[in-house]
Amino acid sequence: MENFFGGLGLQAVLMGGLGILAVGFILKKLFKLAITIAVIIILVYYGLPILQTVLPN
């Protein structure tokens, strides 16, 4: 493993580390967005029929 990093310059190692951090940050944001959208869909799917039965026609 040291030979692999030894062949790279300091700038390449730093750019690789920043790239990994950026990908992790983006995936974390997308995961939160996906959970939020799933919760909204579940609320609409189960909430609308309940509201329609409660509200008078």
C-alpha positions as CSV (number, residue, x, y, z in Angstrom):
1,M,0.0,0.0,0.0
2,E,2.9,2.4,0.7
3,N,4.2,1.8,-2.8
4,F,0.9,2.8,-4.3
5,F,0.8,6.1,-2.4
6,G,4.6,6.6,-2.9
7,G,4.0,6.7,-6.7
8,L,1.5,9.5,-6.3
9,G,2.3,13.1,-5.6
10,L,0.9,14.9,-2.5
11,Q,-1.5,16.9,-4.7
12,A,-3.0,13.6,-6.2
13,V,-3.5,12.1,-2.7
14,L,-5.2,15.3,-1.5
15,M,-7.4,15.5,-4.6
16,G,-8.4,11.8,-4.1
17,G,-9.2,12.4,-0.5
18,L,-11.3,15.5,-1.3
19,G,-13.1,13.6,-4.1
20,I,-14.0,10.8,-1.7
21,L,-15.3,13.3,0.9
22,A,-17.4,15.1,-1.8
23,V,-18.9,11.8,-3.0
24,G,-19.8,10.9,0.6
25,F,-21.3,14.3,1.2
26,I,-23.4,14.1,-2.0
27,L,-24.6,10.6,-1.2
28,K,-25.6,11.6,2.3
29,K,-27.6,14.5,1.0
30,L,-29.3,12.3,-1.6
31,F,-30.1,9.7,1.1
32,K,-31.8,12.3,3.3
33,L,-33.7,13.6,0.2
34,A,-34.8,10.1,-0.7
35,I,-36.0,9.4,2.9
36,T,-37.9,12.7,2.9
37,I,-39.6,12.0,-0.4
38,A,-40.6,8.5,0.8
39,V,-42.1,9.9,4.0
40,I,-44.1,12.5,2.0
41,I,-45.4,9.8,-0.4
42,I,-46.4,7.6,2.5
43,L,-48.2,10.4,4.2
44,V,-50.1,11.3,1.0
45,Y,-50.9,7.7,0.2
46,Y,-52.3,6.9,3.6
47,G,-53.5,10.3,4.6
48,L,-55.7,11.2,1.6
49,P,-58.2,8.3,2.0
50,I,-58.5,9.1,5.7
51,L,-59.1,12.8,5.0
52,Q,-61.7,11.9,2.3
53,T,-63.7,9.7,4.8
54,V,-63.5,12.3,7.6
55,L,-64.6,15.3,5.4
56,P,-68.3,15.5,4.5
57,N,-69.1,15.4,0.9
